[in-house]
């Protein structure tokens, strides 16, 4: 056996740098000491190769849709991701719209609802205001109904919330509830709605700031 061609030299070659994985190797980390760090580094590199942005055209469409609903893009994207579908209706409480004794919408809320496009504008109204009067004097509200109150049971809450949705032909998963009181957050569950936003979140440009 000639020098440099013995078993020891073969082992040295196998352990040298620059060795190429054989057939069937998936390119992943080897199972040697330090494997945890190499696994982390490998997965990080793989993640960087994966697309983490949506196509520009889709992004532009969703930005436009968020504006039509009066939402910022981040809020709209989160709601859409949660529900798995577009928002087709906004259900406001009388508190969120600041409809307390005067049936007419305040100027800021009126302007915000007037800008909403391609979505139902629903409202649940508390006494002493009458839903039919509120609907009649505010063209910015498509459908108004009586709001559930805390003395009523869960069944009554469910029926009242879902009733205005049905009148507009909407499923709960396509509706966002916008309220301004703790009880109104429960309308989301009662109506199986897509999400709940506080009035301050929705009217963040001035109406409730």
N, C-alpha and C positions, 0 to 999 in steps of 0.2 A: 504494500500500500504506500503510495507516494505521500510526501509531506503535504499537509494542508487539505488532504482528501479523506481524513479519518472521521470517526464518529464525532469526535469533539468539535471538528470544524463544521459538521452538519448542524450540530446543536447551536453553534454560534451563529450560523446563517439564519436559522429559524428564529432566533431571538433578536436578530438585528433589526434596525429600523428600516422602514420602507417596504415591509412585507405586504403582499396583496392578498385580501381575503379570497378563499377558494370559491368554487361553484356552490351555489345554494346559500351563500352568506347574504343576509338581508341588509347589510350595511349598518346595523345597529351596534350598540355598545357591546364590547366583549365582557365576559364574566370573570375579569381579573381584579386584583385589589384596586380600589378606587372606582369601582363600578358605579356607585351612587352618583358621584360627581359626573362621570362620563355619561350616565343615563340622562341626567339633568341637562347637560350641555347638548346632547344629541337631540332631545325632545325640543329644546329651545330653538335649535337650528331648524328642525322640521316645521315647527310652528311658524317661523318666519317665512317659510316657503309657501304656507297656506294663505289663500286670499282672505283678508280680514276687512275688506271694504265691499260695499255693494256697488253695482254698475252706476255710472254717472247719471244715465237717463232715469234709472229707478230712483236715485237720490233726489233728482230734480223734481220728479213727480210727487214724491213724498213731502218734500219741502213745500211744494205748492198746496198739497192737500192739508198739511198742518196749518198753513195760513188760512185756508178756506174755513177751517174749524175754529179759528181763533186761538190755536195752541202754538207753543214753540215746538220746534222739531224734536227736541229731546223727549218732551212729554208725549208727543204723538207716537214716536217710535217705540217708546216703552209700552204704551197702551196697545199698540198694534201687535207687538211681540207677545204680549200677555194673552190677548184675545185670539190672535191668529187671523184676524180679519179687519177690514176697514171700519172706521167709525162712521155710522150713518145717522146717529141721533145724539142729541145733548139734552139731558133731563135736569132742569134747574129746579131748585127749591125756591119758594117765595122768599126765604131768608137770603139766599144767594143773590136774588134779583132785587133785594131791598124793597119788596112789595109788602108793606105792613098794613097801612090803612088806605092809602091812595092806590087805586088800581092801575094807574099809569106808571110805566117804567121810568125810572130816573134816566137822565140824559146819557150818562156813561154806559149803563147797562143796555139802553136802547141802541146806542151806536154799536156796541160790541155784538149784539144779536143780529143787527142789520147786516153786519159784515159776514156772517156765517153763510156758506154756500153749500148746496148739495148735501144737506143734512137736516133732519127734523129738529125743530126747536120746541121742546116740551117743557111744561111747567106743572108743578104740584103746589096748589095754593091753600093757605091756611085761612080759617075764619078770622075776622068777619068778612073778608073779601070773598066774592063769588067767582069761581073759575070761569063761568061763561062770560061774566063782565070783563074780567081780565083779558080773556081771549079776544073779545069784541073790540076793546079799545087799544089793543096792542097788536098790530099786524106782524110785528117781529116774533110773536109767539104763535106757533102753528096749532098746538093743542094744549089745553089746560085742563087739569082735573083736580079733585079734592086731595089734599095732602093727608097722609096718615098721621095720627097723633099718638102720644105715648100711652094714652089710656086704652087704645085699641090693641087687640092681639096681633100675633104674627100673621095670621091668615088675612086679616083686614089690610095690613101693610102690604103683603104680597099682592093682593088683588088690586089695590089702588095704584101701586107702582107699575104692575104689568098691564093694567088697563090702558093707560095713556100710550104705552109702547104698542099695544095691539091696535089701537086706533090709527096709528101711523104705519102699521104693518111691519114693525121692527122686532127683531129678536133681541133679548137682553144682551147677548154677546156683542152686539153692534152699537150699544148705547153707553155713554159715559155719564155718570151721575155727578152733578156739581152742587154741593151743599154748603151750609154754613152753621151746622149744629151737630152735636154728637149723634143724635138719633138718625139724622139724615145719612150718615155713613152706612147705616144698616140697610138702606134702600138698595145698595149695591148687591147685597146678598139676596134680599127679597126679590129683586128683579132679575137676578142672575146677570147683572150688568158687567161690562168689560172692565170698568175701573171707577174709582171715586177721586174727584179732585175737589179741594176746598175752593171756596169762592175767591180767596186771596190768591191761590195758584192760578186760577183761570183768568181772573180780572187783574192780572199783575201789572197792567199798564196804567192803573190809576183808580179804578172804581172801588177797590177794597184795600188799597195800600195805605 
